[in-house]
Structure formats: structure tokens, C-alpha cells
Amino acid sequence: MNTSPDPRLRTSMGLVLLACIPGLLTLLWLHGWGLLVNLLLCASAAILCETLLLAMRGQPPKPALSDGSALVTAVLLACALPTLAPWWLPVVATSVAIGIGKQAFGGVGRNLFNPAMVGYAFVLLSFPLQMSHWPGPAPGLLESLQQVFTGGHIDAWARPTLLDGLRHNRSLTIDELFASHPGFGSIGGRGSEWANLAFLLGGLFLLQRKVISWHAPAGLLAGLFVFSLLGWNGSGSDSNGSPLLHLFSGSTMLAAFFIATEPVSGPKNEWARLCFGLGAGLLIYLIRTWGSYPDGTAFAILLMNLMAPSLERLALQRQQATR
């Protein structure tokens, strides 16, 4: 049996990691050293968990680890998890992502769900308090390490995120909300506008290198734009936010270019990928607006993973009908 990694997969994963660098640097600038701690914890947990599980199955770990897929999962989780979360939170999230989201189905190329979103959804449902704590002004390295490993005191926790503040707003107009809430920037979340632009830049790089196709990102962004436009009633207190606000807040660009494009758990047909993205965009908007969670990317992607086989069948029927 050939256990050497597919060189195309290794190249693709390397380019994905390269494309994440602008977003990682922006998040590091915004949130401080906690992001780097998260990244190291997630990467270490991913490598250790994958090594142990492969050894238990009697497979050599080196070929599987060298394809880079475990490291990509770790990086995506590090970007999504709160900075300065307790050290065990990224470890649990990554272990679930690798163990249940990936290896339980047989390893790379066989997972039914996006592994990173499996890990993220697990800790979001299991530890909602820890998943809702984001620090205020970015602390220094020593304070970050103290908080992560000993639960040291943080002088100020940030107020609810922009999307959470928007969802619970009942009395302020959008203009008043932007003026009063420190989480709002010019068109979206303060700081998250820059993070989304950075991940958009990375996504365009992946499109240019043909690592991903345009169908799922375009579908997700178009779906989110159209449905947020339909649900937008200007600056009234009952407004659900403008399309630009939704496009440049939360994890929109990360979801569009790095999560919805995961090749195994999504459809293979181009028309089906477009529908996959449209459905994810609609679900993200519905969860942001009426759900119990301010963003909802993980649940939207996991639900669309369930729909992927049906979308493939519909695409096949559509091709047969047009012949």
C-alpha cells in the first residue's frame, strides 16, 4: 500500500497556509499575543492527536502529517477561537476536529464534515462561557500567557461583538448604534473589517493559483449579500444590518474562501458548489439575525455538508436533463 502523501495535496495545503498569513498577521495586530498562543496550542494538539490515532490504526504517521491538512485545520481553529481562552479550549477543539471530524471517517479525503467546524461547534456548544470572552485592549505576551495557562485576571473584557450587539439591539438606530458601540467601525466591526479584507486578499491569491474554484465563495458572498439586502430596512432600530456590514463582520471572508471551499466535505460539481455557497450564505444570515449565536458560520457549513450529496444528485439530474 502506498502511504506517501499526494504531492498535489501537499502543495495545495502549503498554498492555503501561505494565503492565511495576511489574516493571521491582522488578527495578531488586533488581538495580541493570544492568537500566537492559540496557534501553537492548536498546531501541537493537531500533530499529537493525528500521530496517536494513526499509530493506533497501525499506520505510519509521517506521510499523513506531511500533507499539511492537520496544520490547516489547526490554523483555521486558531483564527476562529477567542484569544486568551483557557489553554485546554484550543486543545479540546483541535482534538475533536482531528479525532472526530477527520480520523473517525478514515483520515484525509474521507471526512463527511469540515473538521475545523466540527471542533469549533463542539466547544461552542460545550463551553459557551469561555467561547464568549474576548479581551479588550490587546495585552502583552506575559499577561497573555498568564491568562491562558493560569486564568490570570484580565483588566477589561470586551463588550459584546458587533453582530451580538446588532442582534440584541431594540431601541437604537443603526447610526446611534455605530456611534455608541465600540465594536463598530466604518462599515462593519472595528478591526474585523481589516481582518476580512486580509482573508479576502488571501482568498483571491488562492483563486489566482487555482487552489480553489470561485463557485462556493461567490455563492456564499452573493447569498449573504442578497438576503441581507432583502432584510435591510435602512437605519431603523429594527434593522438587521446592511449587506456591507454582514460582508465585513464576523468570519465572512474566512468562511467564504477557506472553510466553504474544503474539497472533501463539499460538492465536487461546480453548479452544486455554487448552490452550497448560496445555502451557506442564507444560513449564516438567518443564524446571525434570528438564531442564538451571533455568527453561525460553523453551523451553516456543517448543515450544508449534510446537503452536499443531495446537491450532487441534483447537479447530475440537471446535467442529464440538459443533454
Disulfide bonds with the S-S distance in Angstrom:
none
